Amino acid sequence: MTSTIHADVVVDVPVGVAYDQWTQFESFPDFLSGVDEVRQLDDTKLHWVVSVGGVTREFDAEITEQRPDEVIAWRSVDGELHSGRVVFAPEGAESTRVDVEMAWEPEGFVEKVGAALNIDQAQVSSDLKDFKRLIEERGTPEGAWRGEVHGGQVTDRDLPGSTGPSML
């Protein structure tokens, strides 16, 4: 049984600021509960360590699509089924809608019950509020990577404003 989660939030920063902060994958534990660590292995590969229902899981994922100020999508390449897509849409000059959709495969009794009761949905909604608080308080992103990824391949890594791979 795949669990699909959808949540969104409007953050009071320009789309470029919200997008640039999201590209700092290694900062995900700062606002995503259940994410213990994300390590950027290269421009398109990430290693995740997550804790769900008291169980720690690790998996590698690849960024399948990335367009500055528009979208970032990923999928696991081993281990747990995990995929997601984040869409960034301007809501005026100083606000951005961040729309997250994720799919994962709950395992074990606790994870399956949590998914059935929509606890995972509530958690992602709460995590997006934490992202909102983090980026609005900070006002500027910790870094930026303005490259593009299509079909898991980097197609343009030298866009104006790029500061290299999304590592902290």
N, C-alpha and C positions, 0 to 999 in steps of 0.2 A: 504494500500500500504506500504510494507516494503521497507525501504531504506537500501541498502547494500553499504558499503564504504570499499575501499581497498587502502592502502597507505603503502609505505615503505621508509626507510632511512638507510644509512650506517653511523654508528657512529664510530669514531676513538678511541675506547676503546675495550679491550678484551671482549668476549662474557659474561664471568662471571660478569664483572663490569656492563654491560648494563642490564643483567637479574636481578642482585641484586638490582639495583636502581628501576627497574620496580616493584619489589615486595614491594616497599615502597608505597603502594596504597594511603596512606594519604598525600603523596606529589604530587598527580596528579594535584591539582589546580596550582602547580608551572609551569606546562607546558601544561596542557590541558585546553584551553579556553572553557568556557561553563560549566566546572566542578567547582562548588562552594565548594564542600566538599565531601570527601570519608572517612567514619569511618570504621575501621576494627572491626567487632563485635566478631569474633573468627577466627580460622585458615582458614575457608572457607566462611565466611559470611561478606558481605560488605554492608554498607548503603551509597547510593549516593544521592547527591543534585546537580541537574544540571539546568542550565538556557539556554533555547533554544528559540530564537525568542521572547525574553522578557517574557517568561513563565517559572516559576520555577517548577520543578518536583522532587519528591523524590521516590526512590524505593530501595528495597533490592535485592541483587544479591548473587549468590553462585559461588564460584570457582569450576568448574567442572573438570578441568584438570590442573595439574601443574607439570612440570618436570624441575629440575634445568638446566639452560643454554639451554633449548629447547623451552618450550611453557608454556603459561598461557592462560586459556580459562575461560569464565564466562557467566552466563545468569541470567536475572532477575527472581525473584521468586514471585514478586508481583508488582502491579503498571504497569509502562510502559514496553513494550517489548523492551528489550535491551540485546544484546549478543555480545560477541567479542572473538577474538583469536589473540594472539600475538606470533609470531614465531621468535626465535633468532637463527641466523645461522652465524658461524664464516666466515669472509671474509679475512682470514689470522690471524696471531697471535695477531694483535693489532687493528682489525676492526671487526665490527659486523653488519649484516643486520638485522634490526628490521622490521618485516612485520606484519602489523595490518589489520585485517578484522573485521568490526563491522556491526551489523544489528540493526535497530531501527524502530519504528513505528511513523512516523510524524503525529501530530494531529494539527488541526486548519489550517487556510489559510496560515499563515506566514511559519510554518514548512513545509507544503506540497510544497509551492512554492520554499522554500530554497532547499529542497531535489530534486525537479524537475530541478532546475538550477545548481545542483551539488555544491551548496555552502557548504553543509556539507562535501563533499569530499575535497574541497579546504581547509576547516578549519582543518580537520584531517591531511592533508599534512603539513600545517603550524605548527600544534601542534607537529608533529614529528620533524620538524626542531628546535622547541623550546626544545624538549627533547635532541636532538643532542647537542645543545648549552649548556644546563644545565649539562649534564654528561661529556662532553669534558672539560668544564671549571672546573668542580669539580674534575674530574679525578678518584674519588673513590665514591662508593655508600654511601648513608646515613645509610645503614644497609643492612641486608640480611636475607632471610628466605629460607633455602635450602631443605625444606620438599617437599614431593610429594603428589599430590591429584589425585585420579582416581575416576571417577564417583561421584564426590562431597564428597568423603571420604578421609581423611588424611591417607596415607598408610605408610609414613616414615617421622617422624618429627625430627629425631636425626641424620641427615646426617652431615658429617664433614663440618665445616665452618658455621653451622647454628647458628644464634643468636636469635632464638626464633621467635614468630609470627612477621609478617611484620608490626608491629606498629612503629611509630616514637618515 
